[in-house]
Amino acid sequence: MAALRDRHPGAVRAARWTVTALAAALVLGALLLPNTSAALRPNRFTRIPVEAIIGAAVLLALPRRRPRQAVAALAGLALGAMTILNLLDMGFTDYLGRGFNPVLDWELLDDARSYVRDSMGGAVAAGAVVGVVVLVLLVLGLMALATVRLGNLLDRNRRTATRATLVAAVVWVLCSGLGLELMGVPVASDRTAAALQIQVRRVRDTLRDEAAFGKEARSDTFGNTPGSQLVPDLRGKDMIFTFIESYGRSAIEDPIMAPGVDRTLDARTAALAKAGFHARSGWLTSATYGGSSWLGHSTTLSGLWIDNQQRYRTVMASDHLSLTKAFKKTGAWDTVGIMPGVQKGWPEAKFYGLDKVRNAFQLGYRGPKFSWSTMPDQYALEAFQRLEHGRKRDKPLMSEIILTSSHQPWAPVPKMVGWDELGDGSVFDAIQKAGKKPSDIITSPAKSRAEYGKSIQYSVTALTQWLERYGDDDTVLVFLGDHQPIARVSGDHASRDVPVSIVAKDPKVLDKIGSWGWTDGLRPAHDAPVWKMSAFRDRFLTAYGSTPHPKKG
């Protein structure tokens, strides 16, 4: 190295300063990095970070080399960790409409891996995992090396560095006090300190919420209601509670997606009316956005606001009365779950009061997967009819059905086939092969919106055609979306509202909710009532004659 320096002193000096400049840029970029992709603009990186000034002062105060390098390395690792958390915040905000929770959300990363595997294939998923691990190690390693290098630079130029640090501190204080801005943002920045405060607050609030929610989950307006006093006005009805994946308000009101979806809703309303069915529809505000569908399902059916994993785990382990369990508690219904998205053990069946659950492997499907969705909704509904709803039984049936064809990435989207042609699902082979590829859709917001709209049209058509074909005077269908689609489709700052409809032939069923102010038909009006999703259980139980017997927490 010495020989190279002697032969090419200019080149070595230039390389050294280039590396130092890159280290400074890396550290400053990390200190100023926002935690949302919408804020990734050049003006965010033209600020003076107070953390850099404090860091320089601390390193200059350490007279010995080893302690200084150790502190610099630890600071670099901490800054690298904050950078990773900021990147996670960006991803979670874009997909789930909220920041990353460092206590609860690590397990969702495995769900993300499973989603990539099911949508894009095992090789892509494995490559993504390797890429993420390498990225994390690079961020941590390079940040530590960068801070150590800058610390050594400060030590070699201690007098100049001390003066520069004092000047920077004075400038920062003046800019902060005067509120000076450059290109629309304050010159004085404490971005990393603020980001750390956000993460600390999330951890603190999560720990507090865990205790408070445990008490809330133990309280229940209908917790001690005898089975004989639950939903007496629905006795003898086949009840079907159906969630349509990602069916959100944007599908009905977005200018790109709404025309096709609204035509489908209006056409299906007319077709159902011709068959003797009528519907009323409103809006519910979901506890989740863009994903984590189980939070929407559990919020609707428990009557509790379940917007994170800890709350979900708490309520699943409780004896809180779910809406579906209320039917089981009466003893007047058989209960079943149709879960084409479930591909492993599902202990939640106990909480939902389901006597039997048919998962993706128990519906007889032999056709192709449609990206994440294991089977088209039309097939899942026909399997439900064949295996459960169409069978003779001593009691009416209460069913919970999760439809998955409208799950992202919305490619390929199934098409309707003749109901008598479904067989074992092999009929979908040609449709799946001719469909669009996920990789062609994921990168384009316009294409994602268009295909999402088609998937909602498909799911609504499949469900309502099934009802038209197999429903009778004693069939009652409740269906709703679990959450809005991701921001790439629903748009920035979209509401969390989802449509909800109740459909029946018996006019008495809809008369019971006449006071709700819902819109006639499958398409809720823009100004139809909006309730929190957690309000639905108690309103539904009350409307159909249930008597409250509260259980104290």
C-alpha positions in Angstrom: 0.0 0.0 0.0 2.9 2.3 0.9 4.5 1.6 -2.5 1.3 2.4 -4.3 1.0 5.6 -2.4 4.6 6.6 -3.3 4.1 5.8 -7.0 0.6 7.4 -7.3 0.2 9.9 -4.5 -2.4 12.0 -6.3 -4.6 9.0 -7.2 -4.4 7.6 -3.7 -5.3 11.0 -2.2 -8.2 11.4 -4.6 -9.5 7.9 -3.8 -9.2 8.6 0.0 -11.2 11.8 -0.3 -13.7 10.1 -2.5 -14.3 7.4 0.0 -14.5 10.0 2.8 -17.0 12.0 0.8 -19.1 8.9 0.2 -19.0 8.1 3.9 -20.2 11.6 4.7 -23.0 11.4 2.1 -24.1 8.0 3.5 -24.3 9.2 7.1 -25.9 12.6 6.2 -28.4 10.8 3.9 -29.3 8.4 6.7 -29.7 11.2 9.2 -32.1 13.0 6.9 -33.9 10.0 5.4 -37.7 10.4 5.8 -39.9 7.5 6.7 -42.5 7.8 3.9 -41.8 7.4 0.2 -44.0 10.5 -0.5 -41.4 12.6 1.4 -38.5 11.3 -0.7 -37.7 14.7 -2.3 -34.4 16.5 -2.9 -35.3 19.3 -0.4 -35.3 16.8 2.4 -31.6 16.3 2.0 -30.5 20.0 2.0 -30.8 20.4 5.7 -28.4 20.5 8.7 -28.9 17.5 11.0 -28.4 18.3 14.7 -27.5 14.6 15.3 -24.4 15.1 13.1 -23.3 18.0 15.2 -23.8 16.2 18.5 -22.1 13.1 17.1 -19.0 15.2 16.1 -18.9 16.9 19.5 -19.0 13.5 21.3 -16.3 12.0 19.2 -14.1 15.1 19.6 -14.5 14.8 23.3 -13.0 11.3 23.4 -9.2 11.6 23.5 -8.3 8.0 22.9 -8.5 6.1 19.6 -10.2 2.9 20.7 -13.0 4.4 22.7 -13.7 6.8 19.9 -13.8 4.1 17.2 -16.0 1.9 19.4 -18.5 4.8 20.0 -18.4 5.7 16.3 -19.1 2.1 15.3 -22.0 1.8 17.7 -23.4 5.0 16.5 -23.1 3.7 12.9 -24.9 0.5 13.8 -27.6 2.5 15.6 -28.0 4.8 12.5 -28.1 1.7 10.3 -30.9 0.2 12.4 -32.8 3.5 12.2 -32.4 3.5 8.5 -33.8 0.0 8.2 -36.8 1.1 10.4 -37.4 4.1 8.2 -37.4 1.8 5.1 -39.8 -0.6 6.8 -42.0 2.4 7.7 -42.0 3.4 4.0 -43.1 -0.1 2.9 -45.7 -0.5 5.6 -47.1 2.9 4.9 -47.3 2.2 1.1 -49.0 -1.2 1.6 -50.8 -1.1 4.9 -51.4 2.6 5.4 -49.5 2.7 8.7 -45.9 2.7 10.0 -44.0 -0.4 11.1 -44.5 -1.5 14.7 -41.2 -2.8 16.1 -43.0 -4.9 18.7 -45.7 -6.6 16.7 -44.9 -6.5 13.0 -41.8 -8.7 12.6 -44.0 -11.8 12.0 -45.6 -10.0 9.1 -42.3 -10.1 7.2 -42.8 -13.9 6.9 -46.3 -13.3 5.5 -44.7 -11.0 3.0 -42.3 -13.7 2.0 -45.2 -16.2 1.6 -47.1 -13.7 -0.5 -44.1 -13.2 -2.9 -43.6 -17.0 -3.1 -47.3 -17.6 -4.0 -47.5 -14.6 -6.4 -44.1 -14.7 -8.1 -42.8 -18.2 -7.4 -40.3 -19.8 -5.0 -37.2 -18.7 -6.8 -38.2 -15.0 -6.7 -39.2 -15.3 -3.0 -35.8 -17.0 -2.2 -34.0 -14.3 -4.1 -35.9 -11.6 -2.3 -35.1 -13.0 1.1 -31.4 -13.2 0.2 -31.5 -9.7 -1.2 -33.1 -8.3 2.0 -30.6 -10.1 4.3 -27.7 -8.7 2.2 -29.2 -5.2 2.2 -29.6 -5.3 6.0 -26.0 -6.4 6.5 -24.7 -3.9 4.0 -26.6 -1.0 5.6 -25.3 -1.9 9.1 -21.8 -2.7 8.0 -21.3 0.3 5.7 -22.9 2.7 8.2 -20.5 1.5 10.9 -17.5 1.8 8.6 -18.6 5.3 7.5 -18.9 6.6 11.0 -15.6 5.2 12.1 -13.9 6.8 9.0 -15.5 10.2 9.8 -14.4 9.9 13.4 -10.8 9.3 12.4 -11.0 12.3 10.0 -12.2 14.5 12.9 -9.3 13.3 15.1 -6.7 13.9 12.4 -8.0 17.5 12.0 -9.1 18.1 15.6 -8.6 21.9 15.7 -10.4 22.5 12.4 -13.1 20.0 13.2 -13.7 21.6 16.6 -14.2 25.1 15.1 -16.4 23.7 12.3 -18.6 21.9 14.8 -19.0 25.0 16.9 -19.9 27.0 13.8 -22.4 24.4 12.7 -24.0 24.3 16.1 -24.4 28.1 16.1 -25.9 28.1 12.6 -28.3 25.3 13.5 -29.5 27.1 16.6 -30.0 30.3 14.6 -31.8 28.5 11.8 -34.0 26.7 14.3 -34.8 29.9 16.3 -35.5 31.9 13.2 -37.5 29.2 11.5 -35.4 29.5 8.3 -36.5 27.3 5.4 -34.9 26.2 2.1 -37.1 24.9 -0.7 -40.0 24.7 1.6 -38.5 22.7 4.5 -36.7 23.9 7.7 -32.9 24.2 7.4 -32.4 22.9 11.0 -33.2 19.2 11.2 -33.7 16.7 14.0 -35.1 14.0 11.7 -33.4 11.0 13.3 -34.2 12.1 16.8 -37.8 12.6 15.8 -37.8 9.1 14.1 -36.4 7.6 17.3 -39.1 9.2 19.4 -41.8 7.8 17.0 -40.4 4.3 17.4 -40.2 4.7 21.2 -43.7 6.0 21.4 -45.0 3.1 19.3 -43.3 0.6 21.7 -44.7 2.4 24.7 -48.2 2.7 23.3 -48.2 -1.0 22.2 -47.3 -2.2 25.7 -49.9 0.1 27.3 -52.5 -1.0 24.7 -51.9 -4.7 25.4 -53.0 -4.3 29.1 -56.0 -2.0 28.3 -57.3 -4.1 25.4 -57.1 -7.3 27.5 -59.6 -5.8 29.9 -61.8 -4.5 27.0 -61.9 -8.0 25.4 -63.1 -9.5 28.7 -66.1 -7.1 28.6 -69.0 -8.0 26.3 -72.5 -6.6 25.9 -73.8 -10.1 24.9 -71.2 -12.2 26.7 -73.7 -13.7 29.2 -76.7 -13.8 26.8 -78.2 -17.3 26.8 -78.3 -19.1 23.4 -82.1 -19.0 23.5 -82.0 -15.1 23.4 -79.5 -14.8 20.6 -80.7 -13.9 17.0 -84.3 -15.3 17.6 -85.5 -13.4 14.5 -83.2 -15.4 12.2 -84.2 -18.9 13.3 -84.6 -21.3 10.4 -82.5 -19.1 8.1 -79.3 -20.3 6.3 -76.9 -17.6 7.3 -73.8 -16.8 5.1 -71.2 -14.3 6.2 -68.8 -13.6 3.3 -65.7 -11.4 3.1 -64.5 -10.3 -0.3 -60.8 -9.7 -0.3 -59.8 -6.0 -0.7 -63.3 -4.9 -1.6 -63.1 -1.3 -0.7 -64.8 2.0 -1.2 -62.4 2.9 -4.0 -63.8 0.1 -6.1 -67.2 1.9 -6.1 -66.0 5.5 -6.3 -62.6 5.7 -8.0 -63.1 7.2 -11.5 -61.0 4.4 -13.1 -62.4 1.4 -11.3 -65.9 2.6 -10.5 -67.6 2.5 -13.9 -67.1 -1.2 -14.4 -67.7 -2.2 -10.7 -70.8 0.0 -10.5 -72.3 -1.5 -13.6 -71.7 -5.0 -12.2 -73.3 -4.0 -8.9 -76.3 -2.5 -10.6 -76.7 -5.5 -13.0 -76.4 -8.0 -10.2 -78.9 -6.0 -8.1 -81.4 -6.3 -11.0 -80.7 -10.0 -11.5 -81.2 -10.8 -7.8 -84.4 -8.8 -7.8 -85.7 -10.8 -10.7 -84.9 -14.0 -8.6 -86.8 -12.5 -5.7 -83.8 -11.3 -3.6 -83.4 -7.7 -2.3 -80.5 -6.0 -0.7 -79.5 -3.0 1.4 -76.0 -1.7 1.7 -73.9 0.7 3.7 -70.3 1.4 4.7 -68.0 0.2 7.5 -64.6 1.7 8.3 -62.1 -1.2 8.4 -59.6 -1.6 11.2 -56.9 -2.4 8.6 -55.8 -1.2 5.2 -54.1 -2.8 2.2 -53.6 -6.2 3.9 -53.8 -8.1 7.2 -57.3 -9.3 6.2 -57.7 -11.3 9.5 -57.8 -8.0 11.4 -60.9 -6.9 9.4 -62.5 -10.3 9.8 -62.0 -10.4 13.5 -63.1 -6.8 14.0 -66.4 -7.3 12.2 -67.2 -10.5 14.0 -66.0 -9.7 17.5 -67.3 -6.2 17.8 -63.8 -5.1 19.0 -61.4 -2.8 17.3 -58.6 -5.1 16.3 -56.0 -3.1 14.4 -52.8 -4.9 15.3 -51.4 -8.4 15.9 -51.3 -8.2 19.7 -55.0 -7.4 19.8 -55.7 -10.2 17.4 -53.8 -12.7 19.5 -55.5 -11.5 22.7 -59.0 -11.8 21.3 -58.4 -15.2 19.6 -57.3 -16.6 23.0 -60.4 -15.2 24.8 -63.9 -16.4 25.1 -65.4 -13.2 23.7 -68.5 -13.9 21.7 -68.0 -13.6 18.0 -71.0 -13.0 15.8 -70.6 -16.4 14.1 -70.2 -18.1 17.5 -73.5 -16.6 18.6 -75.2 -18.8 16.1 -73.4 -21.9 17.4 -74.3 -20.9 21.0 -78.0 -21.1 20.1 -77.7 -24.8 19.2 -80.0 -24.1 16.3 -77.4 -24.0 13.6 -74.7 -26.1 12.2 -71.6 -24.0 11.6 -68.9 -24.3 8.9 -66.0 -22.2 7.5 -65.0 -22.2 3.8 -61.4 -20.9 3.8 -59.7 -21.3 0.4 -56.9 -19.0 1.6 -56.0 -21.2 4.6 -53.1 -23.6 3.8 -52.1 -24.7 7.3 -53.6 -25.3 10.8 -56.2 -22.6 11.7 -56.9 -22.7 15.5 -59.0 -19.5 15.2 -61.9 -21.8 14.2 -62.6 -22.2 17.9 -63.0 -18.5 18.5 -65.3 -18.2 15.5 -67.5 -21.0 16.7 -67.1 -23.2 13.6 -67.8 -26.9 13.9 -65.9 -27.6 10.7 -63.4 -25.7 8.5 -62.7 -26.6 4.9 -59.3 -25.2 3.9 -57.6 -24.9 0.5 -56.9 -28.7 0.4 -60.3 -29.8 1.4 -62.4 -28.4 -1.4 -61.4 -30.8 -4.1 -59.8 -28.3 -6.3 -57.4 -29.7 -9.0 -57.0 -26.6 -11.2 -54.2 -24.0 -11.2 -53.5 -21.3 -8.6 -54.3 -17.7 -9.6 -51.2 -16.1 -8.1 -51.8 -15.9 -4.3 -55.4 -17.1 -4.6 -55.5 -20.9 -4.4 -58.7 -21.2 -6.5 -61.2 -19.0 -8.2 -64.1 -17.8 -6.1 -66.7 -19.4 -8.4 -65.1 -22.8 -7.7 -64.9 -22.2 -3.9 -68.6 -21.3 -3.9 -69.6 -24.4 -5.9 -67.6 -26.6 -3.6 -69.4 -25.0 -0.6 -72.7 -25.9 -2.3 -71.6 -29.4 -3.1 -70.0 -30.2 0.2 -72.1 -28.3 2.7 -74.9 -26.0 1.7 -76.6 -28.5 -0.7 -76.6 -31.4 1.7 -79.7 -32.4 3.7 -79.3 -31.6 7.4 -81.4 -31.4 10.5 -80.5 -27.8 11.2 -80.0 -24.7 9.1 -76.4 -23.7 8.3 -74.4 -20.8 9.4 -71.3 -20.3 7.2 -68.3 -18.0 7.1 -66.7 -17.8 3.7 -63.6 -16.0 2.7 -63.3 -15.2 -1.1 -59.8 -14.6 -2.3 -59.8 -14.0 -6.1 -59.5 -10.2 -5.5 -56.3 -10.5 -3.5 -53.3 -8.6 -4.9 -51.4 -8.7 -7.2 -54.7 -9.1 -9.3 -53.1 -11.1 -12.0 -54.2 -13.4 -13.5 -57.9 -12.7 -12.8 -60.3 -15.6 -13.3 -63.3 -15.5 -15.6 -66.7 -16.9 -15.0 -67.5 -20.3 -16.6 -70.7 -22.3 -16.7 -71.5 -23.6 -13.3 -72.1 -27.0 -14.6 -68.6 -27.0 -16.2 -66.6 -26.4 -13.0 -65.8 -30.0 -12.3 -62.6 -30.3 -10.3 -61.4 -26.8 -11.5 -59.3 -28.0 -14.4 -61.5 -25.9 -16.7 -59.5 -22.9 -15.4 -56.1 -24.1 -16.8 -56.5 -22.2 -20.1 -57.9 -19.1 -18.4 -55.0 -19.0 -16.0 -52.4 -19.4 -18.8 -54.0 -16.7 -20.9 -54.2 -14.3 -18.0 -51.8 -11.4 -17.3 -48.6 -12.0 -15.3 -48.1 -10.6 -11.8 -44.8 -9.0 -12.8 -46.6 -7.0 -15.5 -49.2 -5.6 -13.1 -47.3 -5.0 -9.9 -45.1 -2.2 -11.3 -47.9 -0.2 -12.9 -50.5 1.6 -10.8 -52.8 2.1 -13.8 -52.7 -1.6 -14.7 -53.1 -2.6 -11.0 -56.2 -0.4 -10.8 -57.7 -1.8 -13.9 -57.1 -5.5 -12.9 -58.2 -4.9 -9.3 -61.5 -3.5 -10.6 -62.0 -6.6 -12.8 -61.3 -8.9 -9.8 -63.9 -7.2 -7.7 -66.4 -7.5 -10.6 -65.6 -11.2 -10.8 -66.0 -11.9 -7.1 -69.3 -10.0 -6.8 -70.6 -11.8 -9.9 -69.6 -15.2 -8.6 -71.1 -14.7 -5.2 -74.4 -13.2 -6.4 -74.8 -15.8 -9.2 -74.3 -18.5 -6.6 -77.1 -16.9 -4.5 -79.3 -16.6 -7.5 -78.7 -20.2 -8.4 -78.8 -21.9 -5.0 -80.5 -19.5 -2.6 -84.1 -19.9 -1.4 -86.6 -18.1 0.8 -84.6 -19.0 3.9 -81.2 -17.9 2.6 -79.6 -14.7 4.1 -76.3 -13.4 2.8 -74.2 -10.8 4.5 -71.1 -9.8 2.5 -68.5 -7.1 2.8 -65.0 -6.1 2.0 -62.3 -6.7 4.6 -60.2 -3.6 3.7 -59.3 -1.2 1.0 -56.6 -2.2 -1.5 -53.1 -0.8 -1.2 -52.4 2.9 -1.9 -51.0 2.1 -5.3 -54.6 1.2 -6.2 -56.8 3.1 -3.8 -54.7 6.3 -3.9 -52.9 8.3 -1.2 -55.1 9.3 1.7 -58.0 7.0 0.7 -60.6 6.3 3.3 -60.6 2.9 5.1 -64.3 2.4 4.2 -65.6 -0.9 2.8 -69.1 -1.7 1.4 -71.4 -4.1 3.3 -74.6 -5.6 2.1 -77.4 -7.8 3.5 -79.4 -9.8 0.9 -82.5 -11.9 1.5 -85.8 -13.0 -0.1 -87.8 -12.8 3.1 -88.8 -9.1 3.4 -88.9 -9.4 7.2 -85.1 -9.8 7.2 -84.5 -6.4 5.6 -87.4 -4.8 7.5 -85.4 -5.4 10.7 -82.6 -3.1 9.5 -85.0 -0.4 8.1 -83.8 2.1 10.7 -80.2 1.8 9.6 -80.6 4.2 6.7 -78.8 1.8 4.3 -79.2 2.1 0.5 -81.4 -0.2 -1.5 -79.4 -2.5 -3.7 -75.8 -3.7 -3.7 -74.2 -0.3 -4.3 -74.2 1.9 -1.2 -74.8 5.6 -1.8 -71.9 8.0 -1.3 -73.6 9.5 1.7 -74.9 6.2 3.2 -74.2 5.8 6.9 -70.6 4.9 7.8 -69.9 2.9 11.0 -66.8 1.6 12.5 -66.4 -2.0 11.6 -66.4 -2.9 15.3 -70.0 -1.6 15.6 -71.5 -4.1 13.2 -71.7 -7.1 15.6 -73.8 -5.4 18.3 -76.0 -3.6 15.8 -76.7 -6.9 13.9 -77.4 -8.9 17.1 -79.7 -6.2 18.4 -81.6 -5.8 15.0 -82.4 -9.5 15.0 -83.8 -9.7 18.5 -80.8 -10.6 20.7 -81.1 -9.6 24.4 -78.0 -8.0 26.0 -76.6 -9.7 29.1 -73.3 -7.9 29.7 -70.2 -9.6 30.9 -67.9 -7.4 32.9 -64.2 -7.2 32.3 
